[in-house]
């Protein structure tokens, strides 16, 4: 047993893999990660762009779809749903063994729908019904338009990964959407699951840029602290909201905690240690979805110890200091816009590449 197993067995945090590609499914690489302690998988449009464009492993199926008259976008979703279905099959034993706590694989609605509530709801239903697996998470971005879509999907009994969270205020909205959706659901709640995905490293990237521009000793001394500090405060909010009479009434109906999930946990600044966003965010009832290179680094030299709630008062003080220097609400708005834009760009570029490939095949 290694550090990934210890992370869950000792500290109650589930390590997931933030990557998916067909070659890893067919070669057994995904299964090897599961054997090493990975308990779930996340994907996004950028991940699938890299997977589909980086090799020829999708070409045969894509060629068959094109020959059958399938549109490029429909062919893309055929490729994606095929990978997701196979990953779900591999992770299903984890889902069963954990009584539905882990073993999930996430697939995201088209990023062009991030500002479209009705379109998001329709796409989430299509994906959930099409793949039809108990351990599927449909990813919905935590935009202002996405939040009511999350509540609606939860009320329909669908399991949702709420993604692209960059602020504590938006996280509070995500929790409220989950609780309200559960309250609206008229059946047993045990089959409904959700995670709330906080994007971590990008917060430091943006806040550090602003602190460096200020350039004072106080500002420079706070560089590299914003992302972990916000994660600690999010965890404190999680503890507050998932307790008390309202939550107790839902738990009595079988409701599951909506666990915080730390995403974007590879370090972007080479000056920071490569396992920073794992080591500093360990606590029970959480998930950390981690790129494969960072997972390997944590296996090699990460520290398995509870860190998330070691000094919450200190985190609150540090957050206040950051807020005096940086407009944190604006940081969140910028990061959300960039996050949505980056996924949409990946999606559009991939469809463009597939269009070009389809034209060659048809000629």
C-alpha positions, -999 to +999 in steps of 0.1 A: +000+000+000+013+035-009+005+071-001-027+071-023-042+043-003-031+060+030-047+092+019-081+075+020-076+049+047-059+072+072-072+107+064-105+101+047-097+119+015-103+103-019-076+107-046-090+108-081-072+110-114-077+141-135-071+126-169-086+101-193-077+088-227-085+057-247-050+043-247-050+042-209-082+022-210-071-004-236-036-007-221-047-013-185-032+020-173-065+031-157-068-002-139-032+002-127-040+036-112-070+021-095-049-006-080-025+021-067-053+039-049-071+061-074-108+062-065-124+082-093-117+100-126-125+135-139-124+147-175-131+180-192-130+193-228-093+202-226-085+167-215-104+152-244-088+176-269-054+164-259-065+127-259-081+128-293-056+150-311-024+134-297-026+100-314-044+077-338-062+056-313-096+073-321-091+074-359-108+041-368-139+047-349-141+083-361-136+072-397-165+047-393-188+074-379-179+098-407-186+071-432-220+065-417-228+102-421-225+112-385-218+149-379-185+159-364-200+170-331-221+139-328-190+118-336-171+137-308-197+128-283-197+091-295-160+090-289-163+107-255-192+086-242-174+055-253-144+064-232-166+074-202-186+042-204-154+021-203-139+041-174-172+037-155-170-001-160-134-001-146-144+021-116-176+003-108-160-021-083-148+009-063-183+023-064-197-010-051-170-015-024-175+021-011-213+019-011-215+047-037-190+071-021-164+068-048-159+051-082-173+080-102-163+092-136-172+128-147-182+141-181-189+177-188-217+193-208-206+213-238-188+244-226-208+266-249-237+261-226-220+276-195-243+307-197-274+288-209-295+274-180-321+256-202-294+243-226-274+230-197-303+212-182-312+196-215-277+185-222-272+171-187-303+150-191-292+137-224-257+127-211-271+111-179-298+091-198-274+081-226-246+068-204-270+056-177-246+045-150-250+049-113-214+061-109-216+088-135-212+125-126-224+150-152-203+182-148-221+215-147-201+248-143-209+269-113-218+300-133-248+321-123-268+303-150-254+269-140-264+271-103-302+267-109-295+239-134-276+221-107-306+224-083-329+212-110-308+182-118-304+172-082-342+175-077-345+150-106-323+125-088-292+130-110-256+130-097-237+162-105-201+174-103-204+212-099-172+225-115-153+258-120-158+272-085-135+301-077-150+319-048-165+313-013-197+332-023-202+310-053-195+279-032-222+289-008-246+291-038-235+256-049-242+242-014-276+259-014-285+245-048-276+210-037-296+212-004-326+228-022-325+202-049-325+174-023-354+189-005-374+191-038-367+154-046-396+133-036-379+099-032-351+083-014-319+104-015-293+078-011-288+073-049-280+110-054-244+121-052-225+154-058-191+170-054-183+207-055-151+213-075-130+242-063-103+252-087-071+257-067-038+266-085-054+292-108-063+312-078-027+315-068-017+323-104-041+353-106-037+366-070+001+362-071+002+383-103-017+411-086+004+409-054+036+410-074+024+441-092+018+458-058+053+448-048+053+458-012+068+435+014+034+427+028+020+418-006+051+397-016+049+379+017+014+367+009+023+352-025+014+315-028-011+316+001-044+325-015-054+292-030-048+270+000-063+297+023-095+298+003-096+260+003-094+259+041-122+284+044-143+265+019-138+234+041-149+253+071-181+264+053-187+228+042-186+218+079-210+246+089-236+240+061-236+202+064-247+201+100-277+212+120-314+206+117-317+212+079-290+187+071-301+163+097-336+161+081-320+153+047-295+128+061-325+110+077-338+105+041-305+090+030-288+122+017-250+121+011-226+149+018-217+170-012-179+166-007-156+195-016-133+185-045-100+202-050-093+205-088-065+221-108-040+208-082-008+207-102+014+236-093+018+263-120+047+281-104+079+262-105+090+279-072+063+260-053+067+223-044+051+200-068+027+184-042+017+217-025-019+215-035-022+179-022-002+182+010-019+214+022-055+203+014-059+170+032-090+164+053-118+139+057-149+139+035-130+156+006-117+146-029-086+157-047-086+151-084-050+151-095-031+150-129-011+119-134+023+136-131+013+152-098-001+119-085+032+102-093+050+130-074+027+126-044+032+088-044+070+094-043+074+122-017+040+136-006+030+140+030+000+122+043-013+143+072-045+162+080-038+198+071-071+214+060-084+225+093-052+229+113-054+267+117-088+281+105-084+313+125-051+319+109-067+312+075-094+338+082-068+364+092-047+357+061-078+359+038-087+393+053-051+405+047-054+393+010-087+411+007-072+444+018-047+442-011-065+424-038-101+425-051-109+389-045-144+391-060-128+404-093-103+376-091-131+350-091-149+367-120-118+368-141-110+331-133-145+320-141-145+338-174-111+324-183-120+289-172-152+288-193-133+304-222-104+279-220-128+249-221-148+264-250-116+271-269-105+235-264-139+222-275-140+245-306-104+237-316-110+200-314-142+202-334-123+222-360-096+195-362-122+168-365-140+187-392-107+189-412-101+152-406-136+143-417-132+164-449-101+144-458-118+111-451-149+121-472-126+131-501 
